[in-house]
């Protein structure tokens, strides 16, 4: 549940910050007349993300088991690729996010209502689609027949909305660069588990070999249905009997990705970042 809470919090906060920056800029520049197009674009983006998530969930249920596993594995790999790109992008641009959005909004104001709707839609829609895909992949990997994964996502999103509102009201200040660095690193660990599970899905779909080649089996020590087994599954997508391919993929993704992610911090001084 914690990993899904982290996804909802991390991804939801990005979208909340974008919305807060757009709205605060319009209010401060006395352009409240442009708020309706902005909210319209945000509403369309949210509806698109929800529709995309529902299509993934309910559309996949009509497929055969092999097709479901193939689809789940393929989308899990795609989701990990997208979230990895997003994590690195936000790590690099968090300190410039405010000025970048202000520049886009100025250009949209000059072009008219349609441009304002498009600006809000594109700013929030990309985050929404990435979030829907990664949440679906993570829930698919961690789900055990209970609503806990989705509950974690919902709680994370609600927390993100609350934090966004507090940012907007000026009641909370945080170093965004450090926040996205720490949560980004944790999200990379979550993504490694999703990626490994995605390859396991492809093995179950007979797309990849080695389903019976277990790297180890510690189910007797860490039973999957125990409270600590469930905790490890929910936080790290841990599996007590992974295949050799799963362990290999997990290591090949996690180690170099974290090394690259923290390389700028070791190479030079950490930027202070915008404060909201």
N, C-alpha and C positions, 0 to 999 in steps of 0.2 A: 504493500500500500504506500510505503514511503517513497519508493521510486516514482510511482504515478503522481503522488502529491508534488514531488519535485518538478516533474514535467509540467503539471498544471500551473505551478507557481512560476517557474522560470519562463515558460512560453507565454503564460497569461500576463506576466508583468511586462514583458516586452510590448505586447499589444496595448496594455493599459498606459504605459509611458508614452507611446506614440499618440494615443487619444488625448492624454493630458496636455502634451506639448502643443498639439494642434489647437485644442480648445483655448488653452491659456494664452496662446499667441493672438488668436482672434479677439479675445476679450480685452487684452492689454492694448491692442491697436485699434480698439473701438470698432471692430468689424463684426458685431454680433449678428448682422444680417446674413453672414456667411455660415452661421452655425448649423442651420437646417440642412444645407447641402452636405456638410461634413458628416452630420449624424446619418443622413441618408446613405452616404457611401459606406459608413461603418456598419449600418444595418444590413446592407446588401452583402458585405464581406462576411459578417457573422452568419447570415443565412446560408451563404455558399459553403462555409466551413462545416456547419452543422449538416447540410445536405450531403456533402462529400463524405462525412463520417458515417451517416446513416446508410449511404449507398455501399460503403465498404462493409459495414456490419451485416445488413440485411441481404445485400446482393450475394455475399459469399455463402450465405446459408443455403442457397439454392443449388450450390455446386456439389459434385461428388467429393468424397473424402480426399482422394488424390488431388483433385483440382483445388480444393480448399487449402491443402498443405502447400501446393505449388504457388498459389496466389499469396498465401500468408508469408511464405519464405521470401518470395520475390519483393513484396512490398516492404517487408522488414528490412531487407538490404537497402532498398531505395530510401526508406525512412532514415536509416542510420547515415547514409550518404548526405541527405539533406540536412539533418540535424548537426552533423559534423561541420558542414560548410557554414551553417548558421552560427554555431558556437564560435568558430574562428572569426567569422565576420563581425559578430557583436563584440568579441574580445578586442578587435582592432579598431572599431568605429564607435564604441560606446561614448567616448569622450567628445565625439563630433556629432552625436545623434541630434541634439537640439538644433544646431546651426544648419545641419543638412535638411531637416524637416522644415525649418523656417524658410530656407531658400526655395524649396519646392512649393510651399504654400504661397509665397509672394508671387511666383510665376503663375500659379493657378488663379489667384485673385485677379490678376491682370487679364486672364483669358475668359473668366466667367463661371457660371454655375456648374456647367458640365465638367469643367476642369477640376473644380473643387470636389465634386462627387468622385471623380476618377482618382484624385490624389488620396482621399481618405480610403477609398476602396483598395487601391494598390498597396498603401502603407499597412493596412490592417489585414487585407486579404491574404497576402503572402504568409504572414505569421499564422493566420487561421488555418490555411491549407496544410502548412508544415506541421502545425500542432495536431490537427485532426489525424494526419497520416501516422505521426510518431506515437500519438496516444493509442490509436488502434493497434499498431504493431506491438506496443508495450503491453497493452491489456491482453492482446492475443497470446503473448508469450507468458504472461504471469497469471492469467485467469485460471481459477480452480473451481469455477462454477458458482462463485459467490460474487456479490456486488462490490466487494472491497476495492478492486482496482479502479472501477469507475467512481466510487466514493472518494478515493484518494485524489483523482483528477479533479472532481468537482470541488473538493475542499481547497485544493491548490489554486484553482481558478477564482474561487471566492476570496481567498486570501490576497491574490494578485489584484483583484478589483478594489478591495479595501485599501491596500497599500497605494494603489494608483490614486484613489480619492484623497488619501492623506497627503500624498505628494502634491496634488493639485491645491489642497487647502493650505499647504505650507506647514503642516503639523509634523512632517517627517522629512528628515534629510539623511541621505545615504550616498556613499561613494559608489556610483554606478559601475565604474571600471572594476573595482574590487569585487562588487557583488556578482557581476557577470563572470569574473574570473573564477571565483570559488564555486558558484553553481554550475558554470560551464564544465569544470573539471569533474564534478560529481555526475553531470549528465553524460560525459564521455564514458564513465564507468557503467552507467545504465545502458548506454548505447552498445557497449561491448557485449553485454548479456543479451540484448535484443538481436544483435548480429549473429551471435552463436546459436540462438534459438531459431533464427531464420534459416541458417544452414541445416539445422536439424529438421526443420519442416521440409526442406528440399530433399533431404535423405529419406524422410518418410514418404515423400511423393515419388520416390525412385528416380529422381532427377540426378542425385549424387550417390555414390557408393559409400559403404562403410557404416551402415546403420547399426550393425552388430559388433563393430570394433570399438569396444569401450576403453576409454583412457584409464578409468578407474571406476570403482563402484563402492561408495561408502554409505549406501542406503541403510545398512545396519547400524552405523554410527550416527548418521543424521537422517532419520526417517523423513520422507517428504511430507507426511501428515502430522509431524510433531510441531510444536509451537516455534521451536528454533529453526526447523527446516522451512516452515512457512515464512518466518521472518527473513531468512536468507533468500528465499525465492522472491519475496515481495520487494526486498531492497536491491538485490544484486542479480535477480533472475538466475539464482544459483540452482544447479541441477546436480544431484549426488551421483549420477551415473552418466556423465557426458561421453560422447563419442570422441575419438581421437581428432576428427576434423573440427568438432566444436571447440575443443581446447586449443587447437592450433590457430583457428580463426580468432578466438578471443585474445590470445597473446599477441598475434601479429597486428591486430587492430589497436589494442589498449596501450601497449608499451610505446610504440613510435608516436601514436597520436598524443598521448600525455607528454612525451618528451618534446614534441613540436609545440604543443600548446603552452608549455612553460618556458620555452626557449627565450622569448623576448624578455621575460622577467629576469632571467639570468644574464642576458646580454647587456642590459642597460637598466637605467632607472625606471621604475614603474610609474606610468603617467597617473596623475592625480584623478583626472576624469571630471565629468560634469557632476554637479550635485543638484539633486532635485528637491 
